[in-house]
Structures are given as C-alpha cells and as structure tokens.
Amino acid sequence: MSFLDHIAAANRCNPSHFRPLRVDGQRVGFITQVVADVLQDWPTVFRVGAEAIELSPELAAASAQTRTEAIAEVARALHRAGLTASHWWDEPYAVNTYFGESPRFVLERGVIQTFGVCGYGVHMNGFVRTPQGLQMWIARRALNKPSSPGKLDQLVAGGQPAGISLRDNMIKECAEEAAIPAALAGQAQVVSAVSYCLETEQGLRPDVLYCFDLELPPDFEPRNTDGEVEAFYLWPVEQVLERVCNSTDFKFNCALVIIDFLVRHGYLDPEDRDYLAIVAGLRQREVLLEQFPK
C-alpha cells in the first residue's frame, strides 16, 4: 500500500450525501439525509431545510450552554437509535468554525461524526537519535479499544477535548499513555498539522491532527498507565517506513502522521514523482470541503 494509497483511503467522501449544519450563519458540520430525517422530530432544537440544517430560532438566540444542553438530548437519542459511534466517551468537543474560537456549542465526542463536525487531535512522534540513525517509538493500541483495536499508533495520541490547550492536552496524554514526565513532555514541539475528510458509516470526519515531535533520551522506556496500549516498540525509522508502505497495520490517520514525519525528516526523495502529491495530500480537508454545499 503506497503512501498515496493511505492518503486516498483517508479522503473518501461524496459531498452530495450531506447538507450543511449552519450555526450563527456559519457552516460548522455536515448532516446526512438519514440523520436530517430524525432531526425533524426535534423542531425546538433544529430547523431542517431542503438546503441546510440550522438551529431553531429559539436556540439560535440562546447561549452556548443552553444550546449544548438541548443538543445533548438529541445526541443521546441518536446514540440510542444507532446513528452514532457505538462508544460514548463522555468527552466534550467544541463546535466552532475554526480552532480556538469560542464554542458555538459543545458536543459529545461519540456524536461528532454524526454531525460532521471537525474533530481535532494531538499526535506525538517520539524518536531517539542513535549512531545508526533515528528510531521511533511505536505503540500498539489495546485490543479492547473502542476504535481500531490492535492497530499501530504514535507513541502518544489523543482527541482534543473542549476547554484545554493543545500543549496541556499533549502533556496529559503523555503521562496517561506512556508515563512521560511533564518536564520531558513539555519539550515536545508542534511541528505540523495533518488533515483529511473521510465519509464513514456514522457520517463525516473532516478532521485535523496537530503533530508534535519529541526527541527522547536513549534510556527512556515508555510505560502505559491508562490501559489503552498493548505494547511499545522501538524501531528504526526505515522499518517504520516499510511497515507503513507495505501494510495497513497502522491506524489510518496515524499512518498520515508517520508519512508527514518522513517528509519533514528527509526520508522521502523530493525528486520522486509522487513527492508533491504526497505533501499536498496530507492536508486535503480544506480542499475537499470546498466541494461541499455551503
């Protein structure tokens, strides 16, 4: 499976399957016809039109907190109807038009695909310099994880909940997933962002992943503390490259973060005919969303 194959697999979507969800006149999500039909049963919360779904006039004039409470009731009903992710995280995600904006409302993580809302995440590449070259710490996801169990992953990665900064979230995830002390985790550098737009059974994932790099000392060994990691491996970067290129062993979006690392650290030849397509393909979200209804 080539790098371009991984990128294509993360960017499969049909804009005609969705209607925009507009809040305060801004497009914040995308709704399928199936979900739109259900939302018509909630006229005090949503106004379902032929071209778009909006908040009801009463809710449009309400505070973000009031909106959150009303939409949470709908979200639970959608979950009971099997129209959301099967797992309920009890983890709030901010719904807005760009990262860092005050939330227009807050939504349970397990429902963001159903509403086609951008899900943000933080992914950290942990690497070690050796006389033989760079090596990367790779995690294998626990077999009881609700999503992508047993798949290979970054050393540390997690979703971005509302109410916490990217850096503070990364430091928290470092402690939980790999027992990295805060002083060491704080040295991680934000180096890039990867995005994609993937249609799923539940809806749409127009997601953005903020990528961190952390150089680790040779004697560091990660230790999982939250039960979400099955094992850790320290591999030469060349072995990681080969594994990504020749398999689907990595969780689909983690493969994109690895490819981005390989580009930035010079493991891909810029004279390769696919180089520019790979670089552009790692940030396809905005390009694809231009094809969706406004």
C-alpha positions, -999 to +999 in steps of 0.1 A: +000+000+000+017+032-012+018+065+007-007+079-018-030+049-012-030+057+025-039+093+017-066+083-007-081+059+019-084+088+044-101+111+019-131+092+005-162+112+006-192+122-015-203+158-009-238+151-024-245+129+006-246+158+030-263+190+039-245+217+058-252+223+095-252+261+100-249+279+133-248+317+136-247+318+098-215+297+097-211+262+084-199+240+113-208+205+102-225+182+077-256+161+081-267+130+061-303+126+049-309+098+074-299+120+103-318+150+089-350+130+088-345+122+125-338+158+134-372+168+121-386+152+152-368+179+173-383+212+160-375+230+192-338+223+186-333+221+148-348+237+117-344+212+089-345+228+055-340+215+020-306+232+016-293+232+052-300+223+088-299+252+113-308+257+150-344+266+158-349+304+162-352+300+199-320+281+202-302+303+178-308+332+202-297+312+232-263+309+250-238+282+241-246+264+273-283+263+266-276+251+231-253+224+245-279+211+269-306+210+242-284+193+216-271+168+242-307+154+245-308+149+207-274+133+207-284+107+233-315+099+212-293+095+181-270+072+200-299+050+212-310+048+176-276+035+165-268+066+144-235+075+162-203+058+172-210+028+193-189+041+222-199+070+244-168+088+257-184+114+280-158+137+264-169+172+252-157+185+219-160+222+209-181+230+178-169+261+160-157+274+126-120+274+134-098+261+162-096+283+193-128+301+186-153+302+215-176+272+211-209+278+195-219+247+215-202+216+229-209+180+216-201+145+229-171+130+211-191+099+201-215+121+181-192+144+161-191+122+130-229+121+130-229+159+129-200+161+105-181+183+129-143+187+128-126+166+153-092+178+164-064+156+178-029+157+191-004+131+178+032+129+190+061+112+173+086+100+199+120+094+184+155+086+196+188+095+179+213+067+177+247+062+159+228+041+133+201+068+127+167+078+140+145+053+158+108+058+166+087+045+195+055+029+181+025+019+203+001-009+196-034+000+206-051-021+233-072-049+220-102-036+239-101+000+225-134+010+211-118+022+178-091+005+158-081-021+184-047-037+180-036-012+153-002+005+154-002+041+166+020+071+175+038+068+209+012+092+222-021+104+206-055+115+216-085+136+208-087+173+217-115+180+242-130+213+248-115+235+275-079+225+274-049+238+253-032+216+227+000+216+248-017+208+281-036+180+264-005+166+249+013+166+283-017+149+299-018+122+272+020+117+276+015+109+312-015+086+307-003+067+277+034+064+281+044+077+316+064+105+301+072+131+329+057+165+324+092+182+322+101+159+293+068+160+276+069+198+277+099+197+253+076+183+225+074+207+196+044+214+175+058+208+140+029+203+116-008+196+111-024+168+090-060+169+078-084+147+059-121+143+051-135+108+054-170+096+050-179+069+075-210+048+084-218+074+110-213+105+089-183+126+081-148+131+096-133+164+084-105+162+110-073+180+119-044+164+137-018+186+153+016+169+151+043+170+178+078+157+177+096+148+209+133+136+210+136+111+238+168+101+256+182+067+246+175+052+280+138+062+281+112+034+281+075+041+278+051+026+302+013+027+297-008+038+327-044+040+313-048+005+298-051+019+262-018+005+249-010-032+244+028-028+237+055-004+227+082-010+200+114+009+193+120+006+155+145+022+131+126+048+110+134+027+079+114-002+094+085+021+102+086+034+066+085-001+053+056-011+076+035+019+066+043+015+029+035-023+028+006-028+051-025-014+068-011-022+103-012+015+114-045+032+123-054+051+092-048+086+104-017+076+123-002+065+090-007+100+077+012+114+107+041+090+101+042+100+064+044+137+075+073+128+098+091+110+070+087+141+047+099+165+073+129+144+083+141+138+047+132+102+043+112+108+011+131+119-020+118+153-033+127+141-068+103+112-066+073+117-089+048+113-061+065+137-037+044+168-043+012+148-044+021+133-010+029+166+006-003+182-007-024+151+001-015+153+038-037+184+041-068+176+020-096+187+044-099+223+032-096+213-005-123+187-002-147+208+019-147+234-009-167+208-029-194+205-002-226+226-001-222+259+017 
